[in-house]
Amino acid sequence: MSEALRPMVKSRLYEQVLERLRAYVTEAGLSAGDRLPAERDLAASLGVSRASVKQAIVVLEVQGLVEARHGGGTYLVRDTLDVEPVEQLVERRKRLPEVLEAREALETKLAELAAERRTDAELETIREALDYMRDEIAGGENGVEGDRRFHAAVTAAAHSSLLADFMKTIARQITESRTESLRQPGRPSRSLAQHTAIYEAIAAGDPKKAAAAMRKHVRTVAKVRLLTWVPED
């Protein structure tokens, strides 16, 4: 069938609300730290139910674009509301659990092997990645590149070409899970602390402790708002 004649998809009302909110933030010149109007005021202005507004706010929370403070309103985390299409969120939500299972299995073993096999030069590379992530976070970023460098350095230090190949196979999905995790409020600093624990265990040449520290870290990565979100029909 022609692509032009594919079935029509009716836009969900809360998706229309998302687009209006994105435009409002731009027009009003709002930036990170600014507060959005109350849900009831948004509902009245847009002529929709509070339920539709709430659904839109939840999607923004899932994407790490706003922070809803209990009893204190909703605040921007970024300077814009560049919303990812809901369909992409739904697809990522479907595949994320399996990606996280694979990460735990692979990266726990890689940390264990790194503690046994790393060279001094490789340990220094891991430390440098840790420092890079610390500097990113201090500069107001989420630490995504430092996180990537850290796990790549641990993988290299494990000296397992087959496990490294497995990691390359799911590299794109790992990047998704990394980004998803690090945009959770408060997560970058927590991730840095966990990376430090992994590094210290590898430096000490303690395989069991390194594996346990990595397992704890990956299970923290798995605790993301996206997996608690139930997409609305």
MARLUM-26001 format. One record per atom (N, C-alpha, C): x, y, z. Coordinates in pm, whole numbers, plus 32768, in hexadecimal, padded with zeros to 4 digits. Each point is the difference from the previous one (the first is absolute). Layout:
% residues N
XYZ
...
END
This chain:
% residues 233
80547F888000
7FAC80788000
8057807D8000
7FD080667FBA
804A807D7FFC
800F803B808B
80778039801C
801880428081
7F9D80728014
7FDB80427F92
7FA38071800A
7F757FD5802D
7FDF7F7E7FEB
7F7B7FCF8022
80007FAD8080
806780108052
80027FB8807F
7F9080338059
7FD47FB08063
7F91802A8057
801C80848047
7F9A8051800D
800B807F8046
800D7FE68097
8052804F8043
80117FF48090
7FC9807E8041
7F9F7FED8056
7FC480728044
805B802F8071
801E807E8001
805680378068
7FBA7FFC8087
80497FD18064
7FC87FFF8087
7FF8808F8032
7F9B801C8052
7FEC80888030
807680308050
803A7FA88052
8070802E8053
807B801E7FAB
800A7FC27F89
806E80227FA7
7FEF808E7FC9
7F8580287FE9
7FE680897FD5
802380618071
7FE37FD7807B
802480538074
8098800F8007
804A7F947FE7
809280058000
803480687F9D
7FC680017F88
802B805F7F9B
7FE3808F802B
7F8B8017803D
7FDF8086802F
805E802B8070
80227FA58058
805C8022806D
808B80217FCA
802B7FB57F9B
8082801B7FC4
8002808E7FC5
7F9680227FB9
7FF780857FC4
7FF8806D806B
7FB77FE3806C
7FF08063806C
8086801E8042
804F7F99801B
808280148040
805A80577FA9
7FFB7FE87F7D
8051804F7FA3
7FD080917FFB
7F7D80127FF1
7FC980877FF5
801180518080
7FF37FBD8074
800B80468080
80918015802B
805D7FC37FB7
808D800F8021
80277FBC8083
7FBD7F938021
801F7FB9807C
80817FB17FF1
80407FE4806F
807C7FB47FFE
80057FA3807A
80697FB18007
800F7FA0806D
7FEE80448088
7FAD7FC28055
7FE580378084
7F7F804E8009
7FC980297F8C
7F8280497FFF
7F8A7FA18013
7F9680368036
7F8B7FB08020
7F96800D7F93
7FC37F8E7FDD
7F9180027FA2
7F8080298049
7F9D80347FB9
7F80801F8040
7FC47F828041
7FAA80148063
7FC17F908044
7FAD7FAF7F9D
7FF07F7F801C
7FB57FA77FA6
7F7380337FE6
7FBD80318069
7F77802F7FED
7FFB807A7FA5
80668057800B
800580767FAA
801E7FDA7F70
805A7F9E7FEE
801E7FD17F79
7F857FC17FC1
7FB87FB0804F
7F877FBE7FCD
7F9980687FD3
7FEE80688050
7F9F80687FE0
802A804E7F83
808180217FF7
8031804D7F8E
7FF87FB17F7E
801C7F7F8008
80037FAC7F88
7F787FC37FDE
7FA1800A805D
7F7C7FC77FE8
7FFE7F697FFF
80547FC48056
80057F6E800B
7FEF7FD98092
7FF57F7E8018
7FF27FD2808A
808680028048
7FFB80038085
807C7FFA804D
80467F7C7FEA
7FB07F977FE1
803B7F7D7FE6
805D80057F87
7FD880487F98
8053800C7F88
8080804D801E
7FF280698052
8077804C8027
805D7FA98054
7FC67FB5805D
80517FAA8057
804C7F977FAD
7FBC7FC57F9B
80427F9E7FAA
8076803F7FB7
7FEE807B7FD3
806D80457FBB
8075801B805F
7FE3802A8079
8069801B8063
804D7F818020
7FBA7F8F800A
80437F81801C
80627FDD7F90
7FD880147F82
80597FE57F8F
807C805A8007
7FED807C8027
8072805C800F
805C7FD28071
7FC57FCD806B
80507FCA806F
80527F887FD2
7FBE7FA67FB7
80427F887FCF
807A80247FAD
7FF6806C7FB4
806D802A7FA9
806680598048
7FEA80178082
805E8050804C
800080937FDD
7F9080307FCA
7FF7808C7FD7
7FC6805A806C
7FB27FC4805A
7FC8804D8070
800A7FAE807F
7FF480448070
7FFE7FBF8083
7F82802D8048
7FAC7F9F8021
7F85801F8048
801C7FF08096
7FFD806E8048
801D7FFC8090
7F7D7FF3804C
7FFF7FA3805C
7F857FE3804B
7FCD807E8047
7F8B802B7FD9
7FC38075803D
804280837FDA
805F7FF97FA1
804A807B7FE1
800380277F6F
7FB37FBB7FAD
7FFA80247F74
80617FB47FA9
800480267F7F
80547FBD7F9D
806680627FCA
807F7FD88001
806E80587FDA
804E7FC87F8A
8030805A7FAB
80517FD77F8E
80887FD0802F
802F7F927FC5
80877FCE801A
805E80337F94
7FCA80177F8A
804E80337F8F
7FC480847FD0
8046803F7FA2
7FD180817FCE
7F927FF47F97
7FEC7F887FCB
7F987FEB7F9C
7FB67F7F801E
7F8E7FF07FBF
7FB37F83800A
80027FBB7F78
80767FD47FD7
800D7FB77F82
7FD77F70801A
7F807FE67FEE
7FC67F808027
801A7F947F99
802B7F8C8030
80127F8B7FAA
7F777FC87FDD
7FEA7FD67F83
7F7E7FC57FDA
7FD97F8F805D
7F817FFC8028
7FD07F9C805F
80187F737FCC
7FF27FEB7F7E
80147F7A7FC7
808E7FCF801A
8061805A7FF9
808B7FD9801C
80117FDB8093
7FBE804A8057
80057FDF808F
7FC87F75801A
7F8F7FE37FC1
7FBE7F7F8013
805C7F8F7FD3
803F80107F8C
80597F987FCC
80787FEC805C
803A806E8031
80727FF3805A
7FD77FBE8083
7F8A801F802F
7FCE7FC3807B
7FF57F687FF1
7FDB7FD37F89
7FF17F717FE6
80867FB88004
8068803C7FC6
80807FBA7FF6
805D80188076
7FE880658050
805D8023806B
80167F918067
7F997FB8802E
801A7F968063
80647F977FD0
7FF77FD57F82
805D7F9C7FCD
808D80397FF3
8009807E7FDB
808380407FF7
804380048089
7FB380218065
803680088088
80287F768034
7FB47F997FDD
80257F778025
80877FDB7FC1
800F80227F81
807E7FE27FBB
8074804E803D
7FE8807E8021
80698050803C
802E7FC68085
7FA17FD48051
80267FC98082
80567F827FEE
7FD67FA87FA6
804A7F857FEA
808D801B7FCB
800A80567F9C
8081801A7FC1
805B80568055
7FCC80708032
805780608043
802B7FD3808B
7FB07FAE8041
802A7FC88080
807B7FA77FED
7FFA7FAD7F98
80737FA87FE4
807880507FD2
7FEA80687FB0
806F80537FD2
804780448075
7FB480308061
803E803F8075
80527F9C8050
7FCA7F88800B
80487F968048
80857FE17FBB
7FFA7FF17F7C
807A7FE17FB5
806280758002
7FCD807A7FFA
805780758004
804F80058081
7FC27FDA806F
80457FFF8081
80717F998001
7FF07F977FB1
80667F977FFA
806F801F7F9C
7FDC80447F91
805A80067F8D
8036808B7FDE
7FCA8067803B
802480877FD3
8094801C8015
803580547FA8
80898031800F
7FFB80878047
807180318027
800480848041
7FD0806C7F9F
80277FF27F81
7FD780637F9C
7F687FFE7FEC
7FC67F8A8001
7F6E7FF37FF0
7FB780378079
80397FEB8076
7FC480398079
800180977FF9
806C80387FCB
800A80907FF2
7F9880357F9D
7FE37FB47F97
7F9A80287F9E
7F7680008041
7FE67F9F8055
7F807FFB8049
7FF5807B805A
806D80208045
7FFE8074805A
7FEB80817FB2
803F800B7F8D
7FEF80787FAE
7F6F80107FD2
7FC07F917FE0
7F7280057FD9
7FAB802F8075
80257FD28076
7FB980298079
801080978016
807780327FED
801A8090800F
7FB380507F97
7FFA7FCA7F87
7FB980457F95
7F6C800C8023
7FC67F948033
7F7380038027
7FE980638072
805D8003805F
7FF4805D8071
800080917FCE
8057801D7FA0
800780877FCA
7F8180247FB3
7FCB7F9E7FB6
7F8280187FB7
7F9180278060
7FF37FB4806A
7F9480178061
801380868046
807D801F8022
801E80808040
7FDB80747FA4
80067FE77F7C
7FDE80677FA0
7F6D80067FDD
7FAF7FB28049
7F7080047FEA
7FCB7F9C7F9B
80577FAA7FCD
7FD47F9A7FA0
7FDB7F7F804A
7FCB7F9F7FB3
7FD57F82803E
80707F99800C
806F80187FBD
80707FA2800C
7FF97F8B7FA0
7FB5800D7F94
7FEB7F917FA2
80837FD37FC0
8052805D7FD1
807D7FDA7FBD
80627FC18062
800980368079
80577FC48064
7FD37F748025
7F7E7FEC8008
7FC77F7C801B
80287F9E7F92
7FF2802C7F82
80247FAA7F90
80937FDA8006
805680638019
80907FE68006
80217F9F8071
7FBC80108071
801B7FA98073
7FE47F6E7FDF
7F887FE77FCB
7FDB7F757FE2
80557FC67F8F
802680557FA0
80597FD17F95
80887FDA8039
8031804E8060
80837FE4803C
7FFD7F808052
7F927FE98047
7FF27F84804D
7FFC7F8A7FA1
7FB6800D7F92
7FF87F957F9C
808A7FE07FC9
804D80667FDF
80877FEA7FCA
805A7FBB8065
7FF18026807F
80557FC88069
7FE07F6F801F
7F8B7FD17FD4
7FD87F75801A
80487F9E7FA4
803380307F91
80497FAB7FA0
7FB07F867FD6
7F8280177FDB
7FAA7F957FCD
7FC680307F7B
803B7FD37F93
7FD480307F7C
7F717FD97FE1
7FD57F8C802E
7F787FD47FE3
7F998053804C
8019801B8080
7FA58055804C
8000808D7FC7
807380307FD5
800880857FC3
7FAD80057F81
80027F947FB2
7FAF7FFA7F86
7F6B80038021
7FDA7FBA806A
7F748002802C
7FD6808F8025
805880468045
7FE2808A8027
7FEF80597F84
80547FEB7F9A
7FF3804E7F85
7F7C7FE57FBB
7FD17F848009
7F837FDA7FBE
7F89804F8035
8003801F8082
7F8F8049803C
8028808E8028
806480357FBD
803480858024
7F95806B7FF7
7FAE7FFD7F97
7F9880667FF0
7F9A7FF88071
7FD87F878021
7F9F7FEF806C
803A80278088
80817FE68012
80428029807D
80018098800A
801A80437F91
7FFF80927FFF
7F7780348029
7F977FC17FCE
7F7780278025
7FEB7FF28096
802A7F8E8038
7FEB7FE8808E
805280608055
807980207FD0
8057805E8048
7FC0808B8005
7FD0802D7F8C
7FC180847FF9
7F8280058053
7FB27F957FFB
7F837FF8804B
801C800B8096
80667FB9802C
80218000808F
80348087802F
805E80397FB4
80438079802E
7FA9807D7FF8
7F8C7FF67FC1
7FA780758001
7F9B7FFA8073
800B7F988055
7FAD7FFB8077
803480658066
7FAA804A8044
802E80638062
805C7FC1806A
8073803D8014
805E7FD28064
80557F887FD8
7FE57FC77F8B
80457F867FD8
809480147FDC
8028806B7FBC
808E800C7FDB
80607FF48076
7FE58046806C
805A7FFA8074
80007F768040
7F8C7FBF7FFF
7FF87F798038
804E7F9E7FAA
7FF480117F7C
804A7FAA7FA4
809580128010
802B807C8013
808E801B8014
80347FB9807D
7FB38004806B
80287FBD807C
800B7F697FEB
7FA37FC87FB3
80057F707FE6
80757FDC7FA6
801D80547F9F
80757FE97FAB
808080038054
8003805A8061
807580098057
80137F7E804E
7F937FC68030
80077F818049
80327F8F7FA5
7FD480007F83
802E7F9C7FA0
809680107FE8
8029807C7FEA
808E801D7FE9
80567FD18075
7FD580208079
804E7FDC8076
800E7F69800E
7F967FB67FDF
80077F6E8008
805E7FC87F96
7FFD803A7F88
805A7FD47F96
809080228025
801480778038
8086802A8029
80387FA4806C
7FA77FD08058
80297FA9806D
80137F6F7FD2
7FDD7FE37F84
800B7F797FCC
7FA07FA08044
7F8780318020
7F9C7FAE8046
7F8C7FE07F9E
80057F8D7FBD
7F9B7FDE7F9C
7F717FFA8036
7FEE7FC38075
7F797FF38038
7FC580898021
80528054803A
7FD080868025
7FE380537F83
80537FF07F99
7FEA80497F83
7F7F7FD47FBE
7FE77F7E7FFF
7F857FCB7FC4
7F868031804E
80087FFE8084
7F90802C8053
7FE580957FEC
8069804F7FF5
7FF080907FEC
7FC2801D7F78
802A7FB67F9A
7FC780137F7B
7F6F7FD47FFC
7FE17F918041
7F757FD08003
7FA580688043
802E8038806E
7FB280688044
7FEA80777FA5
806880257FB7
7FF780737FA5
7F9A7FE87F91
80097F8D7FBE
7FA57FE47F90
7F707FF58030
7FEC7FCD8077
7F777FF88036
7FCB808B8021
8059805B8023
7FD5808B8012
7FDA803D7F7A
804E7FE27F99
7FE180307F79
7F747FD47FD6
7FD87F89802F
7F7E7FC97FDA
7F8A804A8040
801D80508066
7F9380488044
7FEA80877FBD
7FB37FFB7F94
7FE4807A7FB3
7F6A80187FF8
7FDD807E7FF5
7F7280297FFC
7FB87FC07F89
80487FEB7F93
7FC27FC97F88
7FBD7F7A801B
803E7FAC8053
7FCA7F798016
7F868000805C
7FE5806F8043
7F8780098052
7F8E80447FB6
801F80327F89
7F9D80487FAF
7FA87F9E7FB7
7F7D80188006
7F9F7FAE7FB7
7FC780577F90
802A7FE77F83
7FCF80537F91
7F6980007FF6
7FC780747FE6
7F70800B7FF0
7FD97FDE7F70
7F907FBD7FEF
7FD07FE17F7A
7FCB807D7FBD
END
